[in-house]
Amino acid sequence: MRTTINIKDELMDAIMALTKAKTKTKAVEISIREYIERKSIEELISLSGKIDIDADWQMEEEAELNEYRNNC
């Protein structure tokens, strides 16, 4: 998709140097992709301690399977 954006020259020079991209388009694509990845990781990290995962899930699963087998 074609998009026209205004980016300060010093920012574009810096991002091209950091990404080692050969084109401005590629530098912007890399930057956006890495930003999305970083934000996704931050969201996952923010869930730490908020989700209660039963460490003994295998025993519970086996109990459910046994109950199912006994009722068939």
N, C-alpha and C positions, 0 to 999 in steps of 0.2 A: 504494500500500500504506500502510495506516495504521500508524504507529509512535509510541509514546509515549517521549519522551526528556526528560531533565532537563538543561537548559543554564543556566548561570549568567546572571543578568539582564544583567550588564555585557558578557558575551560576545555575547549576542543583540543588545543595543543596538548594539554596535560593528559586528557583521556586517550588521545592517540598515542602518546608516549608510553603511558601505563599499559595499554592493551596491546601495543605493538601492531595495531591494525593498519592496514595499508590504505583504507578508505575511511572517510568520516562516517559513512553509513554503517560499516562493519564495527567501528568503534562504539557507535551509539547502540547497535544491536547487542554487542557484548556487555556494555554497561547496563542496559535494561535487563538483560537475562540474569546477570549476576545480582542485580538489585532484587529482582523477584525471588531468586534462590535464597538470598540472605534473609529477606523478610519472611519467607516460608519457614526457614530454619528457626528464626526468632519466635514465630508463632508456635512451632512445635515445642521449643524450649519453654515457652510461657505456660504450657500445659503441664509441665513437670510438677508432680505432687497434687494435681487437680483431678487426675483420673485414678480411680482405685482399681487396680488389677489384682485379682485374687491369684496369689502365687500357687495356689493349690487347685488350679482350674482343671487339671487332668483327673484328679479324684472326683470332682463334681461331674465332669463329663462322663466318666465311667459309671457313676451312680445313676445318672440320667439314662444312659444306655441300658443298664441293668433293669431299671424300672420299666423302660419301654419293652424290653425283651420279656419281662415277667407279665406284662399286660397283654401281650399278643397271643 
